[in-house]
Amino acid sequence: MNILLIGAGGVGLGIASSVISQGAEVSIYATGETAKAIKKNGIRRTGLFTHYSFENVPVFESYADIPKDYFDYIFIASKTTANAEIAKNLNENRLIFKQDTKIIIFQNGFGNDDYYLKYFPKEQVFVARVITGFTRPERHISEVTVYTEPILLGSLQKEDPEQLTEIAEMITASGINCEVTDEIDKYLWAKMLYNCSLNPLGAILDVTYGKLTENDYTIEIMNRIIDEIFDVIKASGYETLWDSPDDYRKLFYSKLVPDTYNHYSSTHQDIQRKIKTEIDSLNGKVIELGEKNSIDVSTNKIIYNLIKAIENEF
């Protein structure tokens, strides 16, 4: 099995190490210092579960150098801000695809497959729900820091997820549970509820997830965000795992946030590094669907605008 990874961050390197450990041949598209580090050191997976180290992993710094008619899967694990460019580049370099090559998107947010569906048929484009915590302490290392539930693979276009079983089994055999599901939308919205409520607000206030639950003012903001997202889910024809906002809040405040009390969000990390965040794939997507369906998403808009205002200073 030949796989091309685009996006050599913590998630990408972690997933790549997982499938290499089970016999897959993985090539990585990377540039700059990341490409240099991987060429020199290979890649490693550390932290929770089995540790792996692999040398001589092929790295390509130009699409023109990538082998033609070669890859069975393309894993997208970049920041969502790169999706438009990556989708365009893949379209312009279709010769690297086999006839039935599948794209699997390992990213935060909702609707990231839209960028790729502009160019490729729905039978080729799949998504993943990843809530396992990966960090990148060095450019060639992925550290697994948190595990709560399996990685899930599926299709927002209702394609049969069973065709991804071989990938799920490889990741599971590497030590990180992974499953396929025909309800990936429910799980992605569950992650959206969590991320949209916590990520931007924690970044704006420079606090951990847990601190947000100790302040009546931030609790009110998060509750309004949750209410708006439930309204958007219903109006957009999607579903999630809870019948009501109150049902979700019970789990959110009793388990989900306490389990990650000391965690700083990826949005917070991006702002600290003064790089663009993934807010457009998070609260930005809620706003897009809300406006499309005439739903009040004013709290999400305020949070979104505050993040954009901070980004504007970079």
CORFENNOR-V427615 format. One record per residue. N is the residue number from 0. RES is the residue in one letter. SS is DSSP state (a for helix, b for strand, c for the rest). Layout:
# CORFENNOR-V427615
n->(N N)
res->(RES RES)
ss->(SS SS)
This chain:
# CORFENNOR-V427615
n->(0 1 2 3 4 5 6 7 8 9 10 11 12 13 14 15 16 17 18 19 20 21 22 23 24 25 26 27 28 29 30 31 32 33 34 35 36 37 38 39 40 41 42 43 44 45 46 47 48 49 50 51 52 53 54 55 56 57 58 59 60 61 62 63 64 65 66 67 68 69 70 71 72 73 74 75 76 77 78 79 80 81 82 83 84 85 86 87 88 89 90 91 92 93 94 95 96 97 98 99 100 101 102 103 104 105 106 107 108 109 110 111 112 113 114 115 116 117 118 119 120 121 122 123 124 125 126 127 128 129 130 131 132 133 134 135 136 137 138 139 140 141 142 143 144 145 146 147 148 149 150 151 152 153 154 155 156 157 158 159 160 161 162 163 164 165 166 167 168 169 170 171 172 173 174 175 176 177 178 179 180 181 182 183 184 185 186 187 188 189 190 191 192 193 194 195 196 197 198 199 200 201 202 203 204 205 206 207 208 209 210 211 212 213 214 215 216 217 218 219 220 221 222 223 224 225 226 227 228 229 230 231 232 233 234 235 236 237 238 239 240 241 242 243 244 245 246 247 248 249 250 251 252 253 254 255 256 257 258 259 260 261 262 263 264 265 266 267 268 269 270 271 272 273 274 275 276 277 278 279 280 281 282 283 284 285 286 287 288 289 290 291 292 293 294 295 296 297 298 299 300 301 302 303 304 305 306 307 308 309 310 311 312 313)
res->(M N I L L I G A G G V G L G I A S S V I S Q G A E V S I Y A T G E T A K A I K K N G I R R T G L F T H Y S F E N V P V F E S Y A D I P K D Y F D Y I F I A S K T T A N A E I A K N L N E N R L I F K Q D T K I I I F Q N G F G N D D Y Y L K Y F P K E Q V F V A R V I T G F T R P E R H I S E V T V Y T E P I L L G S L Q K E D P E Q L T E I A E M I T A S G I N C E V T D E I D K Y L W A K M L Y N C S L N P L G A I L D V T Y G K L T E N D Y T I E I M N R I I D E I F D V I K A S G Y E T L W D S P D D Y R K L F Y S K L V P D T Y N H Y S S T H Q D I Q R K I K T E I D S L N G K V I E L G E K N S I D V S T N K I I Y N L I K A I E N E F)
ss->(c b b b b b c c c a a a a a a a a a a a c c c c b b b b b c c a a a a a a a a a a c b b b b b c c c c b b b c c c c b b c c a a a c c c c c b b b b b b c c c a a a a a a a a a a a a a c a a a b b b b b b b b b c c c c c c c a a a a a c c c c a a a b b b b b c c c b b b b b b c c b b b b b b c c c c b b b b c c c c c c a a a a a a a a a a a a a c c c c b b b c c c a a a a a a a a a a a a a a a a a a a a a a c c c a a a a c c c a a a a a a a a a a a a a a a a a a a a c c c c c c c c c a a a a a a a a a a a a a a a c c c c c c a a a a a a a c c c c c c a a a c a a a a a a a a a a c c c c c a a a a a a a a a a a a a a c c c)
